[in-house]
Amino acid sequence: MPLLFFDYVLPFVFLILVIGSGMLWAKTRRSAVLLQLIASSLICLLFAAERLAYHLMRWGKPALLDAIYSSPIYPIAQVLFILSYVVFSVGYLYYALAQKRI
């Protein structure tokens, strides 16, 4: 079950977040939404690169997987994941707190 979640469900959730952030950005043009859009796009791209690397590995082409998990790139990707999660959360909180109440 966890493999199914991380392989298929979680990237789809972040793709939905990218689409939602893009639609909200087109509607409001606020900086908080821009933070959400950038962070969710980065997370989605990192997931896509990792999934593509695993699929290429199954077809006998491990070059991308080797490049992703090489010693200088892997820690950078992990830091980008963590930073993107924090930036998305901050953008969401900033948008929620700055939104006018009816």
N, C-alpha and C positions, 0 to 999 in steps of 0.2 A: 503493500500500500504506500509506504513513503516514497518509493521509487516512482510510482505512478504520479504522485502529487508533485514531486520536484521536476519530473520530466515533462509533464503535460499541463497540469492545472496551474502551477505557480507562474510559468511564463505567460499563459493566457490571461491570468489576473493582471499582470503588469502591462500587457498589451491593452487591456480594457482601461487601465489607469492612464496610459498614454493617450488613448482616444478621448477619454473623459477630460483630461487636463487640456488637451488641444481644443476641445469644444468650449470649455470654460474660458480658456485664454482668448479665443476668438470673440467671446461674448463680453468679457470684462476688461481685458488688457491690464490686469493688475500684476504687480511684481510678485506677490505671493503665489499666484497661479503660474507665473513663469518659472519660479523655483520648483514647483511641483512638476511642471512639464519637462524641465531639464533633467531632474532627478529620475523621474519615471522612464524617460527615454534612455538614459544611461543604463539603468538597471535592465531594461528590456534588451538593449544592444549587447550587454554583457551576457545575459542569458542566451541570446540568440547565437553569439559566437561560441559559447561553450557547448550548446546543443549541436551546432554545425560541426564542431570538432569531434564530438562523440559519434555522430553519424558518418563522418569521413573515416574515423577509426574503424568502424564496422566494415567499411568498404576497402580497407587495407591501405589507407592514406593517412598516416599518423602525424604528418608534418604540423598541422595546425594545433593538434592536441599537445605535441611536444613543445611548440612555441608558447602555448598558454601556460603550461605547467613547468616551464623552465624557471630557474631560480630567480632571475630579476623581474620577470613579468608577473608571476603568481602573487607575490605580496602586494604589488601595485593594484592588481585587480581586486584583491580582497579589501584593500583600503578604499578603493572606489565604490565597492558595494556598500560598505559601512557608511561612508560619507554620503552616498546617495540616499540611503535609508534615513539618515539624520536630516538631510536637507529636505527630503519630501515631507517628513514629519513636521519640521519647523515651518515650511511653507503652508502646510495644511492648517497648523495651529494659528499661524499669523493671519491666514485668510478667515478662519472661523472667528477669531477675536476681533478683527477689523470690520467684519460684516455688520451692517446696520440692522438692528432689530426692528421688527414691525410692531 
